[in-house]
Amino acid sequence: MVLLAVSSLSAAQLMLLADRFLGAHFFDTQAGGSAVLWMHFFWIFGHPEVYIVVLPAFAFASEIIPVFSRKAIFGYPVMVAATIAIGFVSMSVWAHHMFAVGMTPTSNTFFAISTMLVGVPTGMKIFNWVGTMWGGKLRFATPMLFSIAFLAQFLFAGLTGIMLGAVPFNWQLTDSYFVIAHFHYVLVGAIVFMIFAAIYYWFPKATGRLLNERLGRWHFWLFLIGFHLTFDTMHIPGLLGMPRRIYTYQADRGWGTLNMICTIGAVFQAAGLLVFVFNIVRSLRKGQPAGNDPWDAWTLEWTTSSPPPEYNFAETPVVRSRRPLWDLKHPTDPDWKYE
């Protein structure tokens, strides 16, 4: 996906350089060029890039949720197939960013359908993560709290994405704050939340010390409350017609109170980040020793010391399943037999 998407952006940049310095007219509308061509090249990169950065978040969730649910991941082959499907389908949805520029009805129809279609494998992944939690022995440690919030927020982000994939709805809300709210539900509500989950999960392995759980919960709740104050509220001025990319607006537009709520939410998010930074600094200095496997996990990194030695393993480990450490710890446990 990176090779395909970034190649388009690189081509667009070379064409733009040729326009500016070599007298070409690829995007110069006054000389027969096309500004819409630039939009196509940019969004062929721009939309797959969202999936490029969210796929690692999916990977974090697929590692963390099973550990804190005490269950193997539900429907592993389907999860793999859904990931591959997202990679393919996401390369054909870029022009839903361009419904308002005057493409043909055929183009609008194709990109609307492909936008709806990419929600299918994404929904399958959410279903499988919930299926992993269902009936499990849930442990609500900080990594799991961020992961559960990710599931709810990414589901909502997907729903608003489907809304924006409907051409008439998109025409009304193009370049509005509704689009900003949707995008940040993906960028922050999904990706940033899972980055936090991954840091809390793997910090003990990288440093040998646990992050403070109480401070972690303060970080989670402050950031969660701030996130929803900001980006839930931001949908409303978007529906009321507030355009993006402006720095001011008339006082009688009715957006002032809503934007103030968004700003208050940002203050909560900043407070949560300060708690997070304090937690890292404090834990590096005097955090509780983590031990080799504080989460009772099952992948190979937890078989060695925390932090790992430079050589990682004194002997190359033998791997016979997706849960090699759990197989070593519980070789006869029927509830965890690898299928």
C-alpha positions as CSV (number, residue, x, y, z in Angstrom):
1,M,0.0,0.0,0.0
2,V,2.8,2.4,0.8
3,L,4.5,1.7,-2.5
4,L,1.3,2.2,-4.5
5,A,0.0,5.3,-2.6
6,V,3.3,7.2,-2.2
7,S,4.2,6.6,-5.8
8,S,1.1,8.7,-6.8
9,L,2.1,11.5,-4.5
10,S,5.7,11.4,-5.8
11,A,4.4,11.7,-9.4
12,A,2.2,14.6,-8.5
13,Q,5.1,16.4,-6.8
14,L,7.3,15.9,-9.9
15,M,4.6,17.2,-12.1
16,L,4.1,20.2,-9.8
17,L,7.9,20.9,-9.9
18,A,7.8,20.7,-13.7
19,D,4.9,23.2,-13.7
20,R,6.8,25.7,-11.5
21,F,10.3,25.4,-12.8
22,L,10.2,23.9,-16.3
23,G,7.2,25.6,-17.9
24,A,4.9,22.6,-17.9
25,H,1.2,23.0,-17.5
26,F,-0.1,19.8,-15.9
27,F,-2.1,21.7,-13.2
28,D,-2.2,25.2,-14.8
29,T,-5.9,25.7,-15.7
30,Q,-5.2,28.9,-17.6
31,A,-3.0,27.0,-20.0
32,G,-5.2,23.9,-20.5
33,G,-4.1,22.0,-17.4
34,S,-6.4,20.5,-14.8
35,A,-6.5,21.2,-11.1
36,V,-8.8,18.2,-10.7
37,L,-5.9,16.1,-12.0
38,W,-3.9,17.2,-9.0
39,M,-6.8,16.2,-6.7
40,H,-6.9,12.7,-8.2
41,F,-3.1,12.2,-7.8
42,F,-3.2,13.6,-4.2
43,W,-6.2,11.5,-3.0
44,I,-4.9,8.3,-4.6
45,F,-2.3,8.8,-1.9
46,G,-4.3,10.6,0.7
47,H,-7.1,8.1,1.4
48,P,-5.0,4.9,1.4
49,E,-2.7,6.7,3.7
50,V,-5.4,6.6,6.3
51,Y,-5.5,2.8,6.1
52,I,-1.7,2.7,6.1
53,V,-1.6,4.4,9.5
54,V,-4.6,2.6,10.9
55,L,-3.4,-1.0,10.1
56,P,-0.7,-0.9,12.8
57,A,-3.5,0.2,15.2
58,F,-5.4,-2.9,14.1
59,A,-2.4,-5.0,14.8
60,F,-2.0,-3.5,18.3
61,A,-5.7,-4.4,19.0
62,S,-5.2,-7.9,17.8
63,E,-2.3,-8.4,20.2
64,I,-3.8,-6.6,23.3
65,I,-7.5,-7.5,23.3
66,P,-6.9,-11.3,23.4
67,V,-4.4,-11.0,26.3
68,F,-6.7,-9.0,28.5
69,S,-9.7,-11.1,27.5
70,R,-7.9,-14.4,28.3
71,K,-9.1,-15.8,25.0
72,A,-7.5,-16.5,21.7
73,I,-8.6,-14.1,19.0
74,F,-11.9,-15.0,17.5
75,G,-12.0,-15.9,13.8
76,Y,-8.3,-15.5,13.1
77,P,-8.5,-16.5,9.4
78,V,-11.3,-14.0,8.8
79,M,-9.2,-11.3,10.5
80,V,-6.4,-12.0,8.1
81,A,-8.7,-12.0,5.1
82,A,-10.3,-8.8,6.2
83,T,-6.9,-7.1,6.5
84,I,-6.0,-8.2,3.0
85,A,-9.4,-7.0,1.7
86,I,-9.0,-3.6,3.3
87,G,-5.6,-3.3,1.6
88,F,-7.1,-3.9,-1.8
89,V,-10.4,-2.1,-1.6
90,S,-8.9,1.0,0.1
91,M,-7.0,1.7,-3.1
92,S,-10.2,2.3,-5.0
93,V,-12.1,4.8,-2.8
94,W,-10.1,8.0,-3.1
95,A,-12.5,10.0,-5.2
96,H,-15.2,10.1,-2.5
97,H,-13.2,13.2,-1.4
98,M,-14.1,14.7,-4.8
99,F,-17.8,14.2,-5.2
100,A,-18.4,18.0,-5.2
101,V,-15.9,18.8,-8.0
102,G,-18.2,17.6,-10.8
103,M,-17.3,14.1,-11.7
104,T,-19.6,12.0,-13.9
105,P,-22.5,10.1,-12.4
106,T,-20.7,6.8,-13.2
107,S,-17.6,7.9,-11.3
108,N,-19.7,9.1,-8.4
109,T,-21.5,5.8,-8.3
110,F,-18.4,3.7,-8.5
111,F,-16.6,5.5,-5.7
112,A,-19.8,5.5,-3.5
113,I,-20.1,1.8,-3.8
114,S,-16.4,1.2,-3.1
115,T,-16.6,3.4,-0.1
116,M,-19.5,1.3,1.2
117,L,-17.7,-1.9,0.4
118,V,-14.6,-1.1,2.4
119,G,-16.8,-0.9,5.5
120,V,-17.5,-4.7,5.2
121,P,-14.0,-6.1,6.1
122,T,-13.6,-3.3,8.6
123,G,-16.9,-4.3,10.3
124,M,-15.7,-7.9,10.3
125,K,-12.7,-6.9,12.3
126,I,-14.7,-5.0,14.8
127,F,-17.1,-8.0,15.1
128,N,-14.1,-10.4,15.7
129,W,-12.6,-8.1,18.4
130,V,-15.9,-8.0,20.2
131,G,-16.2,-11.8,19.7
132,T,-12.8,-12.2,21.4
133,M,-14.0,-10.2,24.4
134,W,-17.4,-12.0,24.6
135,G,-17.3,-14.6,27.3
136,G,-13.7,-13.8,28.2
137,K,-12.3,-13.1,31.6
138,L,-11.8,-9.4,31.0
139,R,-9.0,-7.5,32.8
140,F,-9.5,-3.8,32.7
141,A,-5.9,-2.7,32.8
142,T,-5.0,0.6,31.1
143,P,-4.1,-1.0,27.7
144,M,-7.5,-2.7,27.6
145,L,-9.3,0.5,28.5
146,F,-7.8,2.3,25.6
147,S,-8.6,-0.7,23.3
148,I,-12.2,-0.8,24.3
149,A,-12.5,3.0,23.6
150,F,-10.9,2.4,20.3
151,L,-13.5,-0.2,19.3
152,A,-16.4,2.1,20.1
153,Q,-14.9,5.1,18.5
154,F,-13.7,3.4,15.4
155,L,-17.2,1.9,14.9
156,F,-18.6,5.5,15.1
157,A,-15.9,6.7,12.7
158,G,-16.9,4.0,10.2
159,L,-20.6,5.0,10.4
160,T,-19.9,8.6,9.7
161,G,-17.6,7.5,6.9
162,I,-20.4,5.5,5.3
163,M,-22.6,8.7,5.6
164,L,-20.0,10.7,3.8
165,G,-19.8,8.0,1.1
166,A,-23.4,8.8,0.2
167,V,-23.0,11.3,-2.7
168,P,-26.0,13.7,-1.8
169,F,-25.0,13.8,1.9
170,N,-21.4,14.4,0.9
171,W,-22.3,17.3,-1.4
172,Q,-23.9,19.0,1.6
173,L,-21.0,18.5,4.0
174,T,-18.0,18.7,1.8
175,D,-15.3,20.9,3.4
176,S,-17.4,21.2,6.6
177,Y,-16.5,20.5,10.2
178,F,-18.4,17.3,10.0
179,V,-15.5,16.0,7.8
180,I,-13.0,17.2,10.4
181,A,-14.9,15.4,13.1
182,H,-15.1,12.2,11.1
183,F,-11.4,12.3,10.3
184,H,-10.3,12.9,13.8
185,Y,-12.5,10.0,15.0
186,V,-10.2,7.8,12.9
187,L,-6.9,9.7,13.5
188,V,-7.3,10.2,17.3
189,G,-10.2,8.0,18.4
190,A,-8.7,4.9,16.7
191,I,-5.0,5.4,16.0
192,V,-3.9,7.6,18.9
193,F,-5.9,5.6,21.4
194,M,-4.3,2.4,20.2
195,I,-0.8,4.0,20.3
196,F,-1.5,4.8,23.9
197,A,-2.6,1.2,24.5
198,A,0.5,-0.1,22.8
199,I,2.8,2.1,24.9
200,Y,1.2,1.0,28.2
201,Y,1.4,-2.6,27.0
202,W,5.0,-2.7,25.7
203,F,6.6,-0.1,27.9
204,P,7.4,-2.7,30.6
205,K,9.1,-4.9,28.1
206,A,11.1,-2.0,26.6
207,T,12.1,-0.4,30.0
208,G,11.7,-3.1,32.6
209,R,9.3,-0.9,34.6
210,L,5.5,-0.7,34.7
211,L,3.7,2.5,34.0
212,N,1.6,3.6,37.1
213,E,-1.9,2.1,36.7
214,R,-3.6,4.9,38.7
215,L,-2.0,7.6,36.6
216,G,-2.8,5.6,33.5
217,R,-6.5,5.7,34.4
218,W,-6.4,9.4,35.0
219,H,-4.8,9.8,31.5
220,F,-7.4,7.6,30.0
221,W,-10.5,9.3,31.5
222,L,-9.2,12.8,30.9
223,F,-8.3,12.1,27.3
224,L,-11.5,10.2,26.7
225,I,-13.7,12.9,28.1
226,G,-11.8,15.6,26.2
227,F,-11.9,13.6,23.0
228,H,-15.7,13.3,23.1
229,L,-16.2,16.9,24.1
230,T,-14.2,18.1,21.2
231,F,-15.1,15.7,18.3
232,D,-18.6,14.7,19.2
233,T,-19.5,18.4,19.4
234,M,-17.7,19.2,16.2
235,H,-20.2,17.2,14.1
236,I,-22.9,19.7,15.0
237,P,-21.4,22.9,13.6
238,G,-20.5,20.8,10.5
239,L,-24.2,19.9,10.1
240,L,-25.0,23.5,10.6
241,G,-22.8,24.5,7.7
242,M,-19.5,25.6,9.4
243,P,-16.7,25.3,6.8
244,R,-13.3,24.0,7.5
245,R,-10.0,25.9,6.9
246,I,-11.3,29.3,8.2
247,Y,-9.8,31.1,11.1
248,T,-12.8,33.3,12.1
249,Y,-16.6,33.6,11.5
250,Q,-19.4,36.0,12.2
251,A,-20.7,36.1,15.7
252,D,-24.3,35.6,14.7
253,R,-23.7,32.2,13.0
254,G,-24.6,30.2,16.1
255,W,-21.4,28.3,16.2
256,G,-19.7,30.1,19.1
257,T,-20.9,27.9,22.0
258,L,-20.2,24.7,20.1
259,N,-16.7,25.8,19.3
260,M,-16.1,26.8,23.0
261,I,-17.1,23.2,24.0
262,C,-14.7,21.9,21.4
263,T,-11.9,24.0,22.9
264,I,-12.8,22.9,26.5
265,G,-12.4,19.3,25.3
266,A,-9.0,20.1,23.9
267,V,-8.0,21.4,27.4
268,F,-9.0,18.0,28.9
269,Q,-7.0,16.2,26.2
270,A,-4.0,18.3,27.0
271,A,-4.4,17.6,30.7
272,G,-4.5,13.9,29.9
273,L,-1.3,14.1,27.9
274,L,0.5,15.9,30.7
275,V,-0.5,13.1,33.1
276,F,0.8,10.6,30.5
277,V,4.2,12.4,30.2
278,F,4.4,12.6,34.0
279,N,3.7,8.9,34.2
280,I,6.5,8.0,31.8
281,V,9.0,10.2,33.5
282,R,8.0,9.0,37.0
283,S,8.0,5.3,35.9
284,L,11.4,5.5,34.3
285,R,12.8,6.8,37.5
286,K,11.0,4.7,40.1
287,G,8.4,2.6,38.5
288,Q,7.5,-0.9,39.7
289,P,9.8,-3.6,38.2
290,A,7.9,-5.3,35.5
291,G,9.5,-8.8,35.4
292,N,9.6,-10.8,32.2
293,D,5.9,-11.2,31.7
294,P,3.7,-8.8,33.7
295,W,0.6,-9.4,31.6
296,D,0.7,-13.2,31.4
297,A,0.9,-12.9,27.7
298,W,1.8,-15.5,25.1
299,T,4.1,-14.0,22.4
300,L,7.8,-14.4,22.2
301,E,8.9,-11.0,23.4
302,W,7.6,-11.9,26.9
303,T,9.9,-15.0,27.1
304,T,13.0,-12.9,27.6
305,S,14.1,-10.3,30.2
306,S,12.7,-6.8,30.4
307,P,14.4,-4.9,28.8
308,P,15.6,-7.6,26.4
309,P,19.3,-8.2,26.0
310,E,20.9,-7.1,22.7
311,Y,20.9,-10.7,21.4
312,N,17.2,-11.1,22.3
313,F,17.3,-14.9,22.8
314,A,20.3,-17.1,24.0
315,E,18.8,-19.9,21.9
316,T,16.5,-19.6,18.9
317,P,13.0,-20.4,20.2
318,V,10.9,-23.1,18.6
319,V,7.6,-21.8,17.5
320,R,4.7,-24.2,16.9
321,S,1.7,-21.9,17.2
322,R,0.7,-18.3,17.3
323,R,0.9,-18.4,21.1
324,P,4.3,-20.0,21.8
325,L,4.8,-18.6,25.3
326,W,1.3,-19.7,26.4
327,D,2.0,-23.2,25.0
328,L,5.1,-23.4,27.1
329,K,3.4,-22.2,30.3
330,H,0.2,-24.3,29.8
331,P,1.1,-27.3,27.6
332,T,-2.0,-29.4,28.8
333,D,-4.6,-26.7,29.3
334,P,-7.6,-27.8,27.2
335,D,-9.2,-24.3,27.2
336,W,-6.2,-22.8,25.4
337,K,-5.4,-25.6,23.0
338,Y,-4.3,-24.0,19.7
339,E,-6.5,-24.8,16.7
